[in-house]
Amino acid sequence: MKDDITIKALDRLSEMIQDTKTGFDPDILFNWYKIIESEAKEACPEKLRDSIKVIQDPLLPMKFELKSSRRSAKYVVEAINRNLSSMPFTTRLYFQKLEEMIDSEAALFENRDNE
């Protein structure tokens, strides 16, 4: 019985390590960006769809640019939230940080508009 628990724990640890190694791959990140872009475009009003775009730097494949208007940013954040549970651990952390950055940018614009 104790050996089963140890084997299960080692299997889970091995899976976590593998997720960490593969979750930060440029191809995996790009695929998740495309899923988020697609879902955000689908959820937002048609007039905002062209304002959402993901661009991967051809020379630096780990560098991405997510373009979004202020009005479409909430749809991007919602798409990120819907997909977090399906992402590998490291990818999830990456997109959670991206979500924080989007939220802080939105707060800056709100503060500027309120002044």
DSSP file (Angstrom, degrees, kcal/mol; ACC not computed):
  #  RESIDUE AA STRUCTURE BP1 BP2  ACC     N-H-->O    O-->H-N    N-H-->O    O-->H-N    TCO  KAPPA ALPHA  PHI   PSI    X-CA   Y-CA   Z-CA
    1    1 A M     >        0   0    0      0, 0.0     4,-1.6     0, 0.0     5,-0.1   0.000 360.0 360.0 360.0 -46.3    0.0    0.0    0.0
    2    2 A K  H  >  +     0   0    0      1,-0.2     4,-2.1     2,-0.2     5,-0.2   0.874 360.0  54.8 -63.7 -37.0    2.8    2.4    0.9
    3    3 A D  H  > S+     0   0    0      1,-0.2     4,-2.7     2,-0.2    -1,-0.2   0.870 104.0  55.1 -64.1 -36.5    4.6    1.6   -2.3
    4    4 A D  H  > S+     0   0    0      2,-0.2     4,-2.5     1,-0.2    -1,-0.2   0.906 108.7  47.7 -61.8 -42.0    1.5    2.5   -4.3
    5    5 A I  H  X S+     0   0    0     -4,-1.6     4,-2.5     2,-0.2    -2,-0.2   0.911 112.8  48.6 -65.1 -42.9    1.4    5.9   -2.7
    6    6 A T  H  X S+     0   0    0     -4,-2.1     4,-2.5     2,-0.2    -2,-0.2   0.914 112.6  47.7 -63.8 -43.8    5.1    6.5   -3.3
    7    7 A I  H  X S+     0   0    0     -4,-2.7     4,-2.6     2,-0.2    -2,-0.2   0.913 112.8  48.9 -64.9 -42.8    4.8    5.4   -6.9
    8    8 A K  H  X S+     0   0    0     -4,-2.5     4,-2.4     2,-0.2    -2,-0.2   0.903 111.8  49.5 -63.0 -41.1    1.7    7.7   -7.4
    9    9 A A  H  X S+     0   0    0     -4,-2.5     4,-2.4     2,-0.2    -2,-0.2   0.906 112.5  47.2 -65.0 -41.6    3.6   10.6   -5.8
   10   10 A L  H  X S+     0   0    0     -4,-2.5     4,-2.7     2,-0.2    -2,-0.2   0.893 111.4  51.1 -67.1 -39.3    6.6   10.0   -8.1
   11   11 A D  H  X S+     0   0    0     -4,-2.6     4,-2.3     2,-0.2    -2,-0.2   0.921 111.9  47.1 -62.2 -43.2    4.4    9.8  -11.1
   12   12 A R  H  X S+     0   0    0     -4,-2.4     4,-2.3     2,-0.2    -2,-0.2   0.906 112.6  49.2 -65.0 -42.3    2.7   13.0  -10.2
   13   13 A L  H  X S+     0   0    0     -4,-2.4     4,-2.3     2,-0.2    -2,-0.2   0.911 111.0  50.0 -62.9 -43.2    6.0   14.7   -9.6
   14   14 A S  H  X S+     0   0    0     -4,-2.7     4,-2.3     1,-0.2    -2,-0.2   0.898 110.3  50.4 -61.5 -41.2    7.4   13.5  -12.9
   15   15 A E  H  X S+     0   0    0     -4,-2.3     4,-2.5     2,-0.2    -2,-0.2   0.901 109.8  50.4 -63.5 -41.8    4.3   14.8  -14.6
   16   16 A M  H  X S+     0   0    0     -4,-2.3     4,-2.1     2,-0.2    -2,-0.2   0.899 110.5  49.0 -64.1 -41.0    4.7   18.2  -13.0
   17   17 A I  H  X S+     0   0    0     -4,-2.3     4,-2.1     2,-0.2    -2,-0.2   0.918 111.5  49.3 -64.6 -43.3    8.3   18.4  -14.1
   18   18 A Q  H  X S+     0   0    0     -4,-2.3     4,-2.7     1,-0.2     5,-0.3   0.910 109.9  51.5 -63.4 -42.4    7.4   17.4  -17.6
   19   19 A D  H  X S+     0   0    0     -4,-2.5     4,-2.6     1,-0.2    -1,-0.2   0.903 109.5  50.9 -59.0 -42.1    4.6   20.1  -17.7
   20   20 A T  H  < S+     0   0    0     -4,-2.1     4,-0.5     1,-0.2    -1,-0.2   0.897 112.7  45.7 -63.7 -41.0    7.2   22.7  -16.5
   21   21 A K  H  < S+     0   0    0     -4,-2.1     3,-0.3     1,-0.2    -2,-0.2   0.909 122.8  33.5 -69.7 -42.3    9.6   21.7  -19.2
   22   22 A T  H >< S+     0   0    0     -4,-2.7     3,-1.3     1,-0.2     6,-0.2   0.732 104.1  72.2 -88.8 -22.1    7.1   21.7  -22.1
   23   23 A G  T 3< S+     0   0    0     -4,-2.6    -1,-0.2    -5,-0.3    -2,-0.1   0.658  95.9  51.9 -70.3 -15.6    4.7   24.4  -20.9
   24   24 A F  T 3  S+     0   0    0     -4,-0.5    -1,-0.3    -3,-0.3    -2,-0.1   0.021  78.8 125.6-110.0  26.7    7.2   27.2  -21.7
   25   25 A D    <>  -     0   0    0     -3,-1.3     4,-2.6     1,-0.1     5,-0.2  -0.669  65.8-128.4 -83.5 138.2    7.8   26.1  -25.3
   26   26 A P  H  > S+     0   0    0      0, 0.0     4,-2.6     0, 0.0     5,-0.2   0.856 108.6  51.8 -57.7 -36.4    7.3   28.8  -28.0
   27   27 A D  H  > S+     0   0    0      2,-0.2     4,-2.2     1,-0.2     5,-0.1   0.904 110.9  47.0 -67.7 -40.1    5.0   26.6  -30.0
   28   28 A I  H  > S+     0   0    0     -6,-0.2     4,-2.2     2,-0.2     5,-0.2   0.931 113.5  48.3 -66.7 -44.9    2.8   25.7  -27.0
   29   29 A L  H  X S+     0   0    0     -4,-2.6     4,-2.7     1,-0.2    -2,-0.2   0.922 111.0  51.2 -59.8 -43.7    2.6   29.4  -26.0
   30   30 A F  H  X S+     0   0    0     -4,-2.6     4,-2.4    -5,-0.2    -1,-0.2   0.911 108.7  51.0 -61.6 -42.5    1.7   30.4  -29.6
   31   31 A N  H  X S+     0   0    0     -4,-2.2     4,-2.1     2,-0.2    -1,-0.2   0.913 112.0  46.8 -61.9 -42.2   -1.0   27.7  -29.7
   32   32 A W  H  X S+     0   0    0     -4,-2.2     4,-2.6     2,-0.2    -2,-0.2   0.892 110.1  53.1 -67.5 -38.7   -2.5   29.0  -26.5
   33   33 A Y  H  X S+     0   0    0     -4,-2.7     4,-3.0     1,-0.2    -2,-0.2   0.921 109.7  49.1 -58.9 -43.1   -2.3   32.6  -27.7
   34   34 A K  H  X S+     0   0    0     -4,-2.4     4,-2.6     2,-0.2    -2,-0.2   0.883 110.2  50.4 -66.1 -38.5   -4.2   31.6  -30.8
   35   35 A I  H  X S+     0   0    0     -4,-2.1     4,-2.6     2,-0.2     5,-0.2   0.937 113.7  45.2 -63.0 -46.3   -6.9   29.8  -28.8
   36   36 A I  H  X S+     0   0    0     -4,-2.6     4,-2.6     2,-0.2     5,-0.2   0.916 113.0  50.3 -64.5 -43.7   -7.3   32.9  -26.6
   37   37 A E  H  X S+     0   0    0     -4,-3.0     4,-2.3    -5,-0.2    -2,-0.2   0.935 112.8  47.0 -58.5 -47.3   -7.3   35.2  -29.6
   38   38 A S  H  X S+     0   0    0     -4,-2.6     4,-2.1     1,-0.2    -2,-0.2   0.924 114.4  45.4 -62.2 -47.2  -10.0   33.1  -31.3
   39   39 A E  H  X S+     0   0    0     -4,-2.6     4,-1.9     2,-0.2    -1,-0.2   0.880 112.8  50.7 -66.9 -37.9  -12.2   32.8  -28.3
   40   40 A A  H  X S+     0   0    0     -4,-2.6     4,-1.9    -5,-0.2    -1,-0.2   0.914 111.5  48.1 -66.1 -41.9  -11.9   36.5  -27.5
   41   41 A K  H  < S+     0   0    0     -4,-2.3    -2,-0.2    -5,-0.2    -1,-0.2   0.887 111.6  50.6 -64.5 -38.6  -12.8   37.4  -31.0
   42   42 A E  H  < S+     0   0    0     -4,-2.1    -1,-0.2    -5,-0.2    -2,-0.2   0.860 114.1  44.3 -66.4 -35.9  -15.8   35.1  -30.9
   43   43 A A  H  < S+     0   0    0     -4,-1.9    -2,-0.2    -5,-0.1    -1,-0.2   0.764 101.7  77.2 -82.6 -26.6  -17.1   36.5  -27.7
   44   44 A C  S  < S-     0   0    0     -4,-1.9     5,-0.1    -5,-0.2    28,-0.1  -0.382  95.1 -84.5 -85.9 162.8  -16.7   40.2  -28.4
   45   45 A P    >>  -     0   0    0      0, 0.0     3,-2.0     0, 0.0     4,-0.6  -0.298  43.1-112.2 -60.5 149.7  -18.9   42.4  -30.6
   46   46 A E  G >4 S+     0   0    0      1,-0.3     3,-1.0     2,-0.2     4,-0.4   0.826 114.1  62.0 -55.9 -36.0  -18.1   42.2  -34.3
   47   47 A K  G 34 S+     0   0    0      1,-0.2    -1,-0.3     2,-0.1     3,-0.1   0.676 106.3  46.9 -68.1 -15.4  -16.8   45.8  -34.5
   48   48 A L  G X4 S+     0   0    0     -3,-2.0     3,-1.6     1,-0.1     4,-0.3   0.534  85.2  91.8 -99.6  -8.3  -14.1   45.0  -31.9
   49   49 A R  G X< S+     0   0    0     -3,-1.0     3,-1.4    -4,-0.6    -2,-0.1   0.844  81.6  55.1 -59.8 -37.8  -12.8   41.8  -33.5
   50   50 A D  G 3  S+     0   0    0     -4,-0.4    -1,-0.3     1,-0.3    -2,-0.1   0.655  97.0  67.0 -72.0 -12.7  -10.1   43.4  -35.7
   51   51 A S  G <  S+     0   0    0     -3,-1.6     2,-0.6   -10,-0.0    -1,-0.3   0.551  86.8  78.9 -84.2  -6.2   -8.6   45.0  -32.6
   52   52 A I    <   +     0   0    0     -3,-1.4     2,-0.3    -4,-0.3    16,-0.2  -0.903  58.5 147.4-106.5 120.2   -7.5   41.6  -31.1
   53   53 A K  E     -A   67   0A   0     14,-2.3    14,-3.5    -2,-0.6     2,-0.5  -0.987  33.9-150.2-154.7 140.8   -4.4   40.2  -32.7
   54   54 A V  E     -A   66   0A   0     -2,-0.3     2,-0.4    12,-0.2    12,-0.2  -0.949  15.5-171.9-112.8 131.1   -1.4   38.1  -31.5
   55   55 A I  E     -A   65   0A   0     10,-2.7    10,-2.7    -2,-0.5     2,-0.5  -0.988   9.6-155.2-126.4 126.6    2.0   38.5  -33.2
   56   56 A Q  E     -A   64   0A   0     -2,-0.4     8,-0.2     8,-0.2     6,-0.1  -0.873  27.2-117.8 -99.8 130.2    5.0   36.2  -32.6
   57   57 A D        -     0   0    0      6,-2.7     6,-0.3    -2,-0.5    -2,-0.0  -0.500  17.2-148.2 -66.6 124.8    8.4   37.8  -33.3
   58   58 A P  S    S+     0   0    0      0, 0.0    -1,-0.2     0, 0.0    -2,-0.0   0.796  96.5  41.0 -68.4 -26.6   10.0   35.8  -36.1
   59   59 A L  S    S+     0   0    0      1,-0.3    -2,-0.1     2,-0.0    -3,-0.0   0.796 123.6  36.8 -90.0 -30.8   13.5   36.4  -34.7
   60   60 A L    >   -     0   0    0      3,-0.1     3,-2.6     1,-0.1    -3,-0.5  -0.805  70.0-172.9-121.1  87.7   12.7   35.9  -31.0
   61   61 A P  T 3  S+     0   0    0      0, 0.0    -1,-0.1     0, 0.0   -31,-0.1   0.642  82.3  59.7 -62.1 -14.7   10.1   33.1  -30.9
   62   62 A M  T 3  S+     0   0    0     -6,-0.1     2,-0.6   -33,-0.0    -6,-0.0   0.447  88.7  89.8 -89.1   0.3    9.5   33.5  -27.2
   63   63 A K    <   +     0   0    0     -3,-2.6    -6,-2.7    -6,-0.3     2,-0.3  -0.868  55.9 176.3-103.5 123.6    8.4   37.2  -27.7
   64   64 A F  E     -A   56   0A   0     -2,-0.6     2,-0.5    -8,-0.2    -8,-0.2  -0.914  19.5-153.2-124.3 149.9    4.8   37.8  -28.4
   65   65 A E  E     -A   55   0A   0    -10,-2.7   -10,-2.7    -2,-0.3     2,-0.7  -0.990   6.7-163.2-123.2 123.7    2.7   40.9  -28.8
   66   66 A L  E     -A   54   0A   0     -2,-0.5     2,-0.5   -12,-0.2   -12,-0.2  -0.921   9.0-162.5-106.6 112.9   -0.9   40.9  -27.9
   67   67 A K  E     +A   53   0A   0    -14,-3.5   -14,-2.3    -2,-0.7     2,-0.3  -0.813  21.9 152.2 -98.7 134.6   -2.8   43.8  -29.4
   68   68 A S        -     0   0    0     -2,-0.5   -16,-0.2   -16,-0.2     2,-0.1  -0.967  39.3-122.7-158.8 139.8   -6.1   44.7  -28.0
   69   69 A S     >  -     0   0    0     -2,-0.3     4,-1.1   -21,-0.2     3,-0.3  -0.385  36.3-107.3 -76.3 165.3   -8.2   47.8  -27.7
   70   70 A R  T  4 S+     0   0    0      1,-0.2     4,-0.5     2,-0.2     3,-0.4   0.897 120.9  50.8 -59.6 -39.3   -9.3   49.0  -24.3
   71   71 A R  T  4 S+     0   0    0      1,-0.2     3,-0.2     2,-0.1    -1,-0.2   0.789 113.2  44.0 -72.0 -26.5  -12.9   47.9  -25.0
   72   72 A S  T >> S+     0   0    0     -3,-0.3     4,-1.4     1,-0.2     3,-0.7   0.551  89.1  88.5 -94.2  -6.9  -11.9   44.4  -26.2
   73   73 A A  H 3X S+     0   0    0     -4,-1.1     4,-2.5    -3,-0.4     5,-0.2   0.864  82.2  58.3 -59.9 -37.3   -9.4   43.7  -23.3
   74   74 A K  H 3> S+     0   0    0     -4,-0.5     4,-2.2    -3,-0.2    -1,-0.2   0.848 103.9  52.2 -64.4 -31.1  -12.1   42.3  -21.1
   75   75 A Y  H <> S+     0   0    0     -3,-0.7     4,-2.0    -4,-0.2    -1,-0.2   0.853 108.8  50.4 -71.3 -34.1  -12.9   39.6  -23.7
   76   76 A V  H  X S+     0   0    0     -4,-1.4     4,-2.3     2,-0.2    -2,-0.2   0.933 111.0  48.4 -66.2 -46.2   -9.2   38.7  -23.8
   77   77 A V  H  X S+     0   0    0     -4,-2.5     4,-2.6     1,-0.2    -2,-0.2   0.903 111.0  50.9 -61.6 -41.9   -9.1   38.4  -20.0
   78   78 A E  H  X S+     0   0    0     -4,-2.2     4,-2.2     1,-0.2    -1,-0.2   0.902 109.7  50.2 -62.4 -40.7  -12.2   36.2  -20.1
   79   79 A A  H  X S+     0   0    0     -4,-2.0     4,-1.2     2,-0.2    -2,-0.2   0.896 110.1  50.5 -65.3 -39.7  -10.7   33.9  -22.7
   80   80 A I  H >X S+     0   0    0     -4,-2.3     4,-1.2     1,-0.2     3,-0.7   0.954 110.8  49.1 -60.8 -49.1   -7.6   33.6  -20.6
   81   81 A N  H 3< S+     0   0    0     -4,-2.6     4,-0.5     1,-0.2     3,-0.4   0.872 107.5  54.6 -59.8 -38.9   -9.6   32.7  -17.5
   82   82 A R  H 3< S+     0   0    0     -4,-2.2    -1,-0.2     1,-0.2    -2,-0.2   0.796 115.4  39.4 -64.8 -27.3  -11.7   30.1  -19.4
   83   83 A N  H XX S+     0   0    0     -4,-1.2     3,-1.4    -3,-0.7     4,-0.7   0.555  86.6  92.7-102.8  -9.5   -8.5   28.3  -20.6
   84   84 A L  G >< S+     0   0    0     -4,-1.2     3,-1.2    -3,-0.4    -1,-0.1   0.880  83.5  55.1 -55.5 -42.6   -6.3   28.4  -17.5
   85   85 A S  G 34 S+     0   0    0     -4,-0.5    -1,-0.3     1,-0.3    -2,-0.1   0.716 107.4  51.1 -67.7 -18.6   -7.4   25.1  -16.1
   86   86 A S  G <4 S+     0   0    0     -3,-1.4    -1,-0.3    -4,-0.1    -2,-0.2   0.560  93.6  94.4 -92.3  -9.5   -6.5   23.3  -19.4
   87   87 A M  S << S-     0   0    0     -3,-1.2   -64,-0.1    -4,-0.7    -3,-0.0  -0.472  84.5-101.3 -85.1 151.8   -3.0   24.7  -19.6
   88   88 A P     >  -     0   0    0      0, 0.0     4,-2.7     0, 0.0     5,-0.2  -0.331  45.9-101.1 -60.7 157.0    0.2   23.1  -18.4
   89   89 A F  H  > S+     0   0    0      1,-0.2     4,-2.1     2,-0.2     5,-0.2   0.885 120.3  43.8 -52.0 -51.4    1.4   24.6  -15.1
   90   90 A T  H  > S+     0   0    0      1,-0.2     4,-2.1     2,-0.2    -1,-0.2   0.884 113.9  50.8 -66.3 -38.7    4.1   26.9  -16.5
   91   91 A T  H  > S+     0   0    0    -72,-0.2     4,-2.5     2,-0.2    -1,-0.2   0.903 108.3  53.4 -63.9 -40.9    1.9   28.1  -19.3
   92   92 A R  H  X S+     0   0    0     -4,-2.7     4,-2.2     1,-0.2    -2,-0.2   0.921 108.7  48.8 -59.3 -45.7   -0.8   28.9  -16.8
   93   93 A L  H  X S+     0   0    0     -4,-2.1     4,-2.1     1,-0.2    -1,-0.2   0.903 110.2  52.5 -61.2 -41.2    1.6   31.0  -14.7
   94   94 A Y  H  X S+     0   0    0     -4,-2.1     4,-2.0     1,-0.2    -2,-0.2   0.935 112.9  42.9 -59.5 -48.6    2.6   32.8  -17.9
   95   95 A F  H  X S+     0   0    0     -4,-2.5     4,-2.2     2,-0.2    -1,-0.2   0.786 109.6  56.9 -74.6 -26.7   -0.9   33.7  -18.9
   96   96 A Q  H  X S+     0   0    0     -4,-2.2     4,-2.0    -5,-0.2    -1,-0.2   0.903 108.9  47.5 -66.1 -39.9   -1.9   34.6  -15.3
   97   97 A K  H  X S+     0   0    0     -4,-2.1     4,-2.2     2,-0.2    -2,-0.2   0.900 110.2  52.2 -66.2 -40.5    1.0   37.2  -15.4
   98   98 A L  H  X S+     0   0    0     -4,-2.0     4,-2.4     1,-0.2    -2,-0.2   0.915 108.2  51.8 -60.4 -42.6   -0.3   38.4  -18.8
   99   99 A E  H  X S+     0   0    0     -4,-2.2     4,-2.5     1,-0.2    -1,-0.2   0.905 108.0  51.5 -60.9 -42.5   -3.7   38.8  -17.3
  100  100 A E  H  X S+     0   0    0     -4,-2.0     4,-2.4     1,-0.2    -1,-0.2   0.905 109.7  50.3 -59.9 -41.8   -2.2   40.9  -14.4
  101  101 A M  H  X S+     0   0    0     -4,-2.2     4,-2.2     2,-0.2    -2,-0.2   0.904 110.4  48.7 -65.1 -41.6   -0.5   43.1  -16.9
  102  102 A I  H  X S+     0   0    0     -4,-2.4     4,-2.4     1,-0.2    -2,-0.2   0.925 112.1  49.6 -63.2 -44.3   -3.6   43.7  -18.9
  103  103 A D  H  X S+     0   0    0     -4,-2.5     4,-2.1     1,-0.2    -2,-0.2   0.896 110.9  48.8 -62.7 -41.0   -5.5   44.5  -15.7
  104  104 A S  H  X S+     0   0    0     -4,-2.4     4,-2.0     2,-0.2    -1,-0.2   0.883 110.9  50.5 -69.1 -36.6   -2.9   47.0  -14.6
  105  105 A E  H  X S+     0   0    0     -4,-2.2     4,-2.1     2,-0.2    -2,-0.2   0.920 110.3  50.2 -62.6 -43.5   -2.8   48.7  -18.0
  106  106 A A  H  X S+     0   0    0     -4,-2.4     4,-2.3     1,-0.2    -2,-0.2   0.894 109.0  52.0 -62.5 -39.8   -6.6   49.0  -17.9
  107  107 A A  H  X S+     0   0    0     -4,-2.1     4,-2.5     2,-0.2    -1,-0.2   0.887 107.0  53.3 -64.8 -38.5   -6.4   50.5  -14.4
  108  108 A L  H  X S+     0   0    0     -4,-2.0     4,-2.2     1,-0.2    -1,-0.2   0.923 110.3  46.9 -61.2 -43.9   -3.9   53.1  -15.7
  109  109 A F  H  X S+     0   0    0     -4,-2.1     4,-2.4     2,-0.2    -2,-0.2   0.890 111.4  51.3 -65.7 -38.9   -6.2   54.1  -18.5
  110  110 A E  H  X S+     0   0    0     -4,-2.3     4,-1.7     2,-0.2    -2,-0.2   0.913 110.8  48.3 -63.7 -42.6   -9.2   54.3  -16.0
  111  111 A N  H  X S+     0   0    0     -4,-2.5     4,-0.7     1,-0.2    -2,-0.2   0.889 112.0  49.3 -64.6 -39.3   -7.1   56.5  -13.7
  112  112 A R  H >< S+     0   0    0     -4,-2.2     3,-0.6     1,-0.2    -2,-0.2   0.887 111.2  49.5 -65.8 -39.9   -6.1   58.8  -16.6
  113  113 A D  H 3< S+     0   0    0     -4,-2.4    -1,-0.2     1,-0.2    -2,-0.2   0.813 108.7  53.5 -69.6 -29.9   -9.7   59.1  -17.8
  114  114 A N  H 3<        0   0    0     -4,-1.7    -1,-0.2     1,-0.2    -2,-0.2   0.604 360.0 360.0 -81.7 -11.8  -10.9   59.9  -14.3
  115  115 A E    <<        0   0    0     -4,-0.7    -1,-0.2    -3,-0.6    -2,-0.1   0.478 360.0 360.0 -80.8 360.0   -8.5   62.8  -13.8
